[in-house]
Amino acid sequence: MLEADRDDRQKLARLLSAAVPGSWPPPLLDDETLGEFIRITAENTDPCFITWYWVRDDPAEGGRVLVGSGGLASSPLTGTVFIGYSVLEEFQCRGYATEAVRHIIPAAFSLPGVRRIMATTYPGLIASIRVLEKNGFVYAGEGPAGRGFEEGTVAYVLEKPGASL
């Protein structure tokens, strides 16, 4: 699926049984990122790595259409996974990312040893921050360079209920 996303949008549409808008991919999901996801999957180097594609299925809105994607990856911090998500601009601010993240959280906490989910975003991406806050994430400060964070990002965390750190 990741290879189809990078190389053949018609195939991606067939695999998802959904229309892929001409504006695909969403912000920050470029060919370089997809290439890295493909490498991680092929080499099986991250036991927590998984991606999802988000398809809106609403006959009143034109049927099945790809609106975004997200996933999980391991973190260098013990007991922690990273979550990432992105929605096409024309589908932002409609609750799709909030709902998707709400469904990813239990999947993340079901992984062995995971006690914390961390997300990073840019401080100016207010909608992204609201997605995290609506799902219970709390601000954890600036992302430390060299620990899986991009320069200029801020971190948000969600602790597993009842987990001791």
C-alpha positions as CSV (number, residue, x, y, z in Angstrom):
1,M,0.0,0.0,0.0
2,L,2.8,2.4,0.8
3,E,4.5,1.7,-2.5
4,A,1.2,2.4,-4.3
5,D,0.9,5.6,-2.3
6,R,4.3,6.7,-3.5
7,D,4.3,5.3,-7.1
8,D,0.8,4.6,-8.4
9,R,-2.2,6.6,-7.0
10,Q,-4.6,4.6,-9.2
11,K,-3.5,1.4,-7.6
12,L,-3.8,3.1,-4.2
13,A,-7.4,4.0,-5.0
14,R,-8.1,0.3,-6.0
15,L,-6.5,-1.0,-2.9
16,L,-8.6,1.3,-0.7
17,S,-11.7,1.1,-2.8
18,A,-11.8,4.9,-2.5
19,A,-11.2,8.0,-4.6
20,V,-7.8,9.5,-4.1
21,P,-8.1,13.3,-4.4
22,G,-5.7,15.1,-6.8
23,S,-4.4,17.0,-3.7
24,W,-3.0,13.8,-2.2
25,P,-0.7,13.5,-0.3
26,P,-1.5,15.6,2.8
27,P,1.1,18.0,4.3
28,L,4.3,16.5,5.5
29,L,3.7,13.1,3.8
30,D,6.2,13.5,0.9
31,D,8.0,10.9,-1.2
32,E,11.0,10.9,1.1
33,T,8.8,10.1,4.1
34,L,7.0,7.4,2.2
35,G,10.3,5.9,1.1
36,E,11.4,5.8,4.8
37,F,8.1,4.1,5.7
38,I,8.6,1.5,2.9
39,R,12.2,0.9,4.1
40,I,11.1,0.4,7.7
41,T,8.4,-2.0,6.6
42,A,10.6,-4.0,4.3
43,E,13.5,-4.3,6.8
44,N,11.1,-4.9,9.7
45,T,13.3,-2.7,11.9
46,D,10.5,-1.2,14.0
47,P,8.2,-3.6,15.9
48,C,5.7,-0.7,16.6
49,F,5.6,0.7,13.1
50,I,2.1,0.7,11.5
51,T,0.3,3.0,9.2
52,W,-3.4,3.6,8.5
53,Y,-5.2,5.3,5.7
54,W,-8.4,7.2,6.6
55,V,-11.3,6.9,4.2
56,R,-14.5,8.9,4.6
57,D,-17.4,6.7,3.5
58,D,-20.4,9.0,3.1
59,P,-22.8,8.5,0.2
60,A,-24.2,12.0,0.8
61,E,-20.7,13.5,0.3
62,G,-19.8,11.5,-2.8
63,G,-18.9,8.1,-1.5
64,R,-15.6,6.7,-0.4
65,V,-12.7,9.2,-0.5
66,L,-9.2,9.2,1.1
67,V,-8.9,12.0,3.6
68,G,-5.7,11.3,5.5
69,S,-3.4,8.9,7.2
70,G,-1.6,8.2,10.4
71,G,0.4,5.7,12.3
72,L,2.7,4.7,15.1
73,A,6.5,4.2,15.4
74,S,8.9,3.3,18.2
75,S,10.5,5.9,20.2
76,P,14.0,5.9,21.8
77,L,12.2,6.7,25.1
78,T,11.4,3.5,27.1
79,G,7.7,2.6,27.0
80,T,6.9,5.3,24.5
81,V,5.6,5.3,20.9
82,F,5.3,8.2,18.5
83,I,2.0,8.9,16.8
84,G,1.7,10.9,13.6
85,Y,-1.2,12.0,11.5
86,S,-2.1,14.2,8.5
87,V,-5.3,15.2,6.8
88,L,-5.7,16.7,3.4
89,E,-6.2,20.5,3.7
90,E,-9.8,20.4,2.2
91,F,-10.8,17.9,4.9
92,Q,-9.2,19.6,7.9
93,C,-11.2,21.1,10.8
94,R,-14.0,18.5,10.3
95,G,-13.0,16.2,13.1
96,Y,-11.4,13.4,11.0
97,A,-8.0,13.6,12.6
98,T,-9.5,13.8,16.1
99,E,-11.6,10.7,15.5
100,A,-8.7,8.8,13.9
101,V,-6.3,9.6,16.7
102,R,-9.0,8.5,19.2
103,H,-9.0,5.1,17.5
104,I,-5.2,4.8,17.3
105,I,-4.8,5.4,21.0
106,P,-6.1,2.0,22.2
107,A,-4.1,0.3,19.5
108,A,-1.0,1.9,20.7
109,F,-1.7,1.1,24.4
110,S,-2.3,-2.5,23.4
111,L,1.3,-2.9,22.3
112,P,3.5,-4.7,24.9
113,G,5.3,-2.3,27.2
114,V,3.7,0.9,25.8
115,R,2.9,3.3,28.6
116,R,3.1,6.6,26.8
117,I,2.2,8.0,23.4
118,M,4.1,11.0,22.2
119,A,3.4,13.4,19.3
120,T,5.3,16.3,18.0
121,T,3.9,19.2,16.0
122,Y,4.9,22.7,15.0
123,P,3.7,25.3,17.5
124,G,1.9,27.2,14.7
125,L,-0.2,24.2,13.7
126,I,-3.1,25.1,16.0
127,A,-5.5,22.5,14.5
128,S,-3.0,19.7,15.1
129,I,-2.5,20.8,18.7
130,R,-6.3,20.8,19.2
131,V,-6.5,17.2,17.8
132,L,-4.0,16.2,20.5
133,E,-5.6,18.1,23.3
134,K,-9.1,16.8,22.5
135,N,-7.6,13.3,22.8
136,G,-6.1,14.0,26.3
137,F,-2.5,14.8,25.3
138,V,-0.8,17.4,27.3
139,Y,2.0,19.8,26.4
140,A,5.5,18.4,27.3
141,G,7.7,21.1,26.0
142,E,10.0,21.6,23.0
143,G,11.2,18.5,21.2
144,P,14.8,17.6,22.1
145,A,17.0,17.4,19.0
146,G,18.3,14.0,18.2
147,R,15.6,12.0,20.0
148,G,13.3,11.5,17.0
149,F,12.1,15.1,17.0
150,E,12.4,17.7,14.2
151,E,13.9,21.0,15.0
152,G,11.3,23.6,16.0
153,T,8.6,21.1,17.1
154,V,6.8,20.8,20.4
155,A,5.9,17.6,22.2
156,Y,2.6,16.4,23.6
157,V,2.2,13.2,25.6
158,L,-0.6,10.9,26.7
159,E,0.1,8.5,29.6
160,K,-1.7,5.1,29.7
161,P,-4.3,5.2,32.4
162,G,-3.1,3.3,35.5
163,A,0.4,2.8,34.1
164,S,3.4,3.5,36.4
165,L,6.3,5.1,34.7
